[in-house]
Amino acid sequence: MYVCICNAVTDRDIRGAVARGARSLDDLAATLRVATHCRKCAECARAVLADAVAALPSCAAADD
């Protein structure tokens, strides 16, 4: 599903970014440019981000 139409970012892209270490909306903005244009996607992006982080093994979800 597309989360950020402005930058063609999908939920799969966000989950991939989480797997590579993204843990915040700022991380997603820096790597995928999510919520950097009209920002209408910010709430949905945060929800997908939270779901993806919650699905990580507990040792991977913690910020080092």
N, C-alpha and C positions, 0 to 999 in steps of 0.2 A: 504494500500500500504506500502511496506517496504521502509523505509527511510534510515536506517542504516543496511546494510547487515551484517557487521562484528559482530554486537551485536543484530541482529534480532529485531530491534525496528521499529514499524510501526507508521504511522501518528496518529492512534488511541491512541497509547501509549503516544505520544507527547501531544496530546490534553488532555489526562488524567492527565499528569504531569502539564500542564497549569492549569487545574481545581484545582489541589492540591497546586498551588502557584508558579510553575516555570515561570520565566519571561525572562530568558536569555539562550544563548547557554551553558554558564557555569553551569547554573542550570540543564539543560538537561544532560550535561556530568556527573555531580555529581550524579544525580538520575537514569539516564537510560544508562549512558556510551556512549551517542551519540557523534560522532566525536572524539573518544578517541583512535582510532586505525589508519586507513588509512586517515581519515578526508575527504574523497570524498563526504560524505553526508552532510557536514557542510552547504553548501548553501541551499540545499533542507530543511534541518532541520530548518534553520533560517526562511525560507518561511512558513513552516507549523506552526512554533512557532508564527510568526507575525500574521498569519491568525487566529490562535486560540485565541491569546490575543485580537485581534480586535473584535472577536465574543463575548467576555465577556461583561456582563453589565458594563457600564462605571464606576461604583463605585468599581468593582472587578478588573478592568484593571490597576488601579493606584497602584504603589508601595508604601507601607506604611513605 
